[in-house]
Amino acid sequence: MELDLQGWKVKLALVALVALIVAVPLARASHSNKSRADDWRRRALVAEEAVAGLQVVIVDRSRALNQRTIQANRLATELDSNGLALRQSKSSIGSLSRRQKALASENARVRRANGKLDARAAALQRLGLTLNACTKDLASVVAAPPAKRKAAISDSRARLDACRRATASFDAYLERPR
C-alpha cells in the first residue's frame, strides 16, 4: 500500500493525528492539574478553617494564661506581704518573750523586796507594840499615887529592862541600811 502524501486529506489527517497525540496528553495534564488545584483549594480552605479555629483556641488560651499570670502575681505579692508580716510577728514574739522574761524577773525581785518589807513591817510592829507597852507601863508608874509608886517602881525594873532592850532594837533598826 502506497501512501499518497501529496493529498491534503492525508496531510490533514497527519496533522490531526499529531494534534491528537500532542493534545490528549496536554488535556490529561491540564485536567490533572485542575484536579490538583481544586484539591489544593479544598485543603487550603480546610487549613484556613483549622487555622481560624486554632486562632480562637490560642486567643482563649492566651486570655486564660494572662488571667492565671495576674492571679499568680497577686498570690506572689500576697505571699511576700504575708512573709513580711510573719517575720514581723516572729520579731514581735521574740521581743515580747524577752519583755515577759524581764517582767517575770522584775516581778520576782519586787516580790522578794515586798517580802523583806513585810518582814521589816512585822519587826517594826513588834517593836512598836513592845515600846507602846513600855510607855504605858512607865506612864502607869508615873501616874501612880506616891504611896504605891515605890512598889510599882520595884515591879517595873524587869519591865524597864525590857523597854531598854526594845529601845536598843529600835535604834539598831533605824541604823540598818535600807
C-alpha positions in Angstrom: 0.0 0.0 0.0 1.2 3.1 -1.1 0.5 6.3 0.6 0.0 9.4 -1.2 1.5 12.1 0.9 0.6 14.8 -1.5 -3.0 14.9 -0.7 -4.4 17.4 1.5 -6.6 14.8 3.3 -3.6 12.8 4.3 -1.8 15.9 5.5 -4.8 17.0 7.4 -5.2 13.5 8.9 -1.5 13.5 9.9 -1.8 17.0 11.4 -4.9 15.9 13.2 -3.2 12.7 14.4 -0.2 14.7 15.6 -2.5 17.3 17.2 -4.4 14.4 18.9 -1.2 12.8 20.1 0.0 16.1 21.5 -3.4 17.4 22.7 -4.5 14.3 24.5 -1.6 14.2 27.0 -1.9 18.0 27.3 -5.6 17.7 28.0 -4.9 14.9 30.5 -2.2 17.0 32.2 -4.5 20.0 32.2 -7.3 18.0 33.7 -4.9 16.5 36.3 -3.6 20.0 37.1 -7.1 21.3 37.5 -8.0 18.4 39.9 -4.8 19.1 41.9 -5.6 22.8 42.0 -9.2 22.0 43.2 -7.7 19.6 45.8 -5.2 22.2 47.0 -8.1 24.8 47.2 -10.1 22.4 49.4 -7.1 21.7 51.5 -6.4 25.4 51.8 -10.0 26.1 52.9 -9.8 23.3 55.5 -6.4 24.6 56.6 -7.8 28.1 56.9 -10.8 26.9 58.9 -8.4 24.9 61.1 -6.1 28.0 61.5 -9.1 30.1 62.4 -10.2 27.5 64.9 -6.7 27.3 66.3 -6.5 31.1 66.5 -9.7 31.1 68.6 -8.2 28.5 70.8 -4.9 30.4 71.0 -6.8 33.6 72.0 -8.8 31.8 74.6 -5.7 30.1 76.0 -3.8 33.4 76.0 -6.6 35.1 77.9 -6.6 32.2 80.4 -2.8 32.3 80.7 -2.9 36.1 81.3 -5.6 35.7 84.0 -3.5 32.9 85.6 -0.4 35.1 85.4 -2.2 38.0 87.1 -3.6 35.7 89.7 -0.1 34.2 90.3 1.4 37.7 90.6 -1.3 38.7 93.1 -0.6 35.5 95.1 3.1 36.2 95.0 2.6 39.7 96.2 0.3 38.4 99.0 2.8 35.8 99.9 5.6 38.4 100.1 3.3 40.5 102.3 2.4 37.6 104.5 6.0 36.6 104.7 6.9 40.1 105.9 4.1 40.1 108.4 5.2 36.6 109.6 8.8 37.9 110.1 7.5 40.9 111.9 5.3 38.7 114.1 8.2 36.4 114.9 10.3 39.5 115.8 7.4 40.8 117.9 7.0 37.5 119.6 10.8 37.4 120.3 10.7 40.9 121.8 7.5 40.1 123.8 9.1 36.9 125.1 12.2 38.9 126.2 10.0 41.5 127.8 7.9 38.8 129.5 11.1 37.3 130.9 12.3 40.7 132.1 8.9 41.4 133.7 9.0 38.0 135.4 12.4 38.8 136.7 11.3 42.2 137.9 8.2 40.6 139.5 10.4 38.1 141.4 12.6 41.0 142.5 9.6 43.0 143.6 8.2 40.0 145.5 11.5 39.5 147.3 11.6 43.2 148.2 7.9 43.0 149.3 8.8 40.0 151.4 11.6 42.0 153.0 9.3 44.9 153.6 6.7 42.7 155.1 9.3 41.2 157.5 10.5 44.7 158.4 6.9 45.9 158.9 6.3 42.9 161.2 9.5 43.6 163.1 8.6 47.3 163.4 5.1 46.3 164.6 6.5 44.0 167.3 9.0 46.8 168.3 6.1 49.3 168.3 3.9 47.1 170.4 6.8 46.5 172.8 7.6 50.2 173.1 3.9 51.1 173.4 3.6 48.6 176.3 6.7 50.0 177.9 5.4 53.6 177.6 2.0 52.6 179.2 3.8 50.8 182.0 6.1 53.8 182.7 3.1 56.1 182.4 1.2 54.0 185.0 4.2 54.1 187.3 4.4 57.9 187.0 0.7 58.3 187.4 0.6 56.0 190.5 0.0 57.7 193.8 3.2 58.4 195.7 2.5 55.6 198.2 2.2 53.0 195.5 4.9 54.4 193.3 7.8 52.7 195.2 6.1 49.3 194.8 5.3 50.0 191.2 8.9 51.1 190.5 10.3 47.9 192.1 7.9 45.8 190.0 8.7 47.7 186.9 12.5 47.1 187.0 12.1 44.0 184.8 9.7 46.0 182.6 12.3 48.8 182.4 15.0 46.3 181.2 12.5 45.0 178.5 11.9 48.6 177.5 15.7 49.3 177.2 16.1 46.2 175.0 13.1 47.3 172.9 14.6 50.8 172.5 18.0 49.3 171.6 16.4 47.1 169.0 14.5 50.1 167.6 17.7 52.2 167.4 19.5 49.3 165.7 16.7 49.0 163.2 16.9 52.7 162.4 20.7 52.4 161.9 20.3 49.5 159.4 20.9 50.2 155.8 17.7 50.1 153.8 
